[in-house]
């Protein structure tokens, strides 16, 4: 039986999602909990490999098991075994061969900014603080150049395969604020992303909003892939994987 889990986690104390030798990862903790429940050593597949310090509300993972527990029992039993900063929000029987990464049609990430002259102990794990109030209209104008299918070479980290394409499709970018902005969110939805791409996109938008870059500068970063200065990446704690979509419903 193949099971799929919707997982939420605070990534602060982890070296990313993907298993790493001699480092604590979200994947390792989930696999340990599954083995404790089923007695089976499994390797889970995930929709996204979030970096160290990045969070998730809607990560999707899948694994095969010979156990016959119903999904609700699996959810409750895993939550009893997982550390406090990882939780299974729901569990589902998945179609045979379901692959949470390859079958995904889009992923929604949210980057949260705190606009404040003083630090916030409560928000420090979940937002990046900026001092200047950003110009949201300029940020939205720059974001419009990022939407669609483009070469994001100036917005991505190193790829495992240096010959791999850096072209990606961004379906939408939405910016919202809570009035006189104390908190600004940048929602980025697309089919797939390069390493660090969303954090670099958010960095470019913040730089436009605070006057360090112009909208034209961002347009050049998009149109002159590899030949313009790369966008800077914002810190990981402001980023969260919100949701993963699939063509035929959840699974």
N, C-alpha and C positions, 0 to 999 in steps of 0.2 A: 504494500500500500504506500502511495506517495502522499505525504502530508505537506501542506503549506501553512506557514505561520505569518501573521502580521506582528511585527516586533517593534517595540518602542525602547529607546535607550538614551541615557545621558553618556555621551562619549568622553567626558572629561578625564576619566581615570584609565582610558584605554589607548593603546597604540594603534588605533584604527579598528576597522571591522575584520579585515582578513587575517587569517592565522599567520603568526610570525614566531619563529623559534626564539625562545628566551624573551618574549614580550607578552604582556597581557592583552588579549584582544576579545572583542565581542563574540566573534565566531567560536573561539575556544570555549568561552563560558556556556554558550548555547549547546555546543556539542557535548560538553561534560554533563550538562543537565539531561540531555536526551539519553546519553549512555547510562546515567544513573537510573532513569526511568525504565528503559527498555532492555538494558544489558547489551546493547549493540553499539559498537564503535562506528559512528557515521561521519561523513563529510557533507555538510550542508552546502547548498548553492544559494546565492543571494542576488537580489536585484541590483545592488550597488555596493561598491567597496568604499565606504566612507573613511576619510582620513582620521588620524589621531585628533581627538578633541571635537570632532563633528558629531552631531546628534541625529536621531531619527525618531519620527512619530509613526512612520509607515513603511519601514523596511520589510521586504518580503523574502522569506527563506523557504526552502523546500528540502525534503529528505525522504528516503525510502526506509520503511520499517516492516518487520514481520509482526510487530505487535498489533493487537486487535482493539485497542482502546478507541472509544469514540472521540472526536475532536475536542469536545468540551472537557473531557477527562484529561486529555493531553495538555490543554491549556492550563488547567488548574494545577496539574502535577508538575509541569515545568516551572510555573511561577513559584511553587513552593521550594524549588531547588535553585532557581536563578538568584544572583545577587540583587540587591535592592535597586540598582540603577539599570536593570534590564527587565523587561516584562513582555510577555506574550499577550497581545490585545485580543487576538482571535486565532482559531485554528480551523483548518478546512481540509476535507479530502480533495486532492488535486487530480487532474486528469493524468493518465500515464504519460510519461515523457515531458510533463510540464517543467519548463526551465524559467525561473523567475527573472533571469537577466535577458536571455535571448527572446523570450515571448513578450517582454514588456513593450508597449507602444509609446509610453512617455513616462517621464519622471518629473516630479515637482519638488524643487528645492526652495527654501526660504532663507534669506539672509536678513538678520535683525540688527539694526543700528540703534544705539542709545545716544541721543543728542543731549549732552550734559557737560557742564564744566567741572563736575565732581564725579568721582567714581561711585558705582553702585555695588555694594557687596552682594545684593540679592540678584543682580542681573549679570554679574561678571562672567558667569559660566555660559550664558546664553545670548549675549549680545556683544557687539564691538562698539566701544564708546568713541564718539567724535565730538569735538568741541564746538565747531561752527555749525550753525543751522544751514542745512543744504538747500540749494535751489532745486526744488522738485521738478519744475517745468523743464529746466535744462537737463536734468537727469532723464526725464521721460523722452526728451528729444534725442539724447544719445542712445537710449535703450532701443529706440525705433530702428537704429542702424544695425543693432545686434539680432533683431528678429529675422526669421527666414533661414535659408541654408547658406552658410558662409564658411570660409576657411578661418578657423580660430587659432591658427598657429601662434599668434601673439598673446593668446589667452590660456594656453595649456602648458602643463608641466611635461616633463620628459615621458615619452612613451616607451613601453617595453620593446616594441618593434620600431626602430627609427624610420622605417619606410612606410609605416602605417599612415593612413589619411588623417588629416586634421580638420576635415570638413565635417561640420555637425549642423543639425537642424534645431533651431530654437523656435518653438511655437508661439510663446508669448512671454512678455516681461511686464509685471504689474508692480507699481510702487504705491504704497499706502502710508499715510501718517495719521497720528492721533490728534489732529488739529494743530495748534502751535506745536510743531513737532518736538516731542520728547522721544518718541519711538517711531522709526521708519522701517518698513519691511519691504524687501525686494524679492518678489516671487519670480522664479525662472522655471519654465516648463519646456522640456524638449525630449527628443527621442533618446539621446545619450549624450554624455559629456566627456571631455578630455579631463585628465587629472588636473585638479585645481581650477578648472575652467570657471565654475560659478563664482568662486572666491575672487578670481581675477576680473571677471565681469563686474562684480560688485565693487571692486577696488576702482575700476575705471569710472563707474557711475558716481561713486563718492568723490573722486577727484574732479569730475565735471561739476558736481553740485557745490563743491567748496572752492572752485576757481583754479585748481591746479592744472586742469586740462580743459580744453574746449570741446564742443561737440564735433568740430572738424577733426580734432586730434583722434577721437575715438573712431570716426569714419575712416581715417587713414589706418588705424590699427587693424580694422576689418579688411579694408580693400588692399592694403599692402602687407599681406600675410608674410611674416618672416623678415620684412624689410623695414618695419617701424619699431620703435621702442616697445617692448612687451609691457602689458598691463601689470601693475603690482597686485599681489594677492593679499586680501584682508585675512586677519587671523581666523583660525578654524572655529572658535567657539560660537560665532554668530550664525553658523550654517546648520541647517536641519533638513533632512530628507523627509518631506511631508507625506508624499503619496506616490504610488506606482500604479499605472493603468495598464490594463490588458484588453485586447480586442473582444474577447468573449467573456466579459465580466471578470470577477476576481481570479478564478482559476478554471 
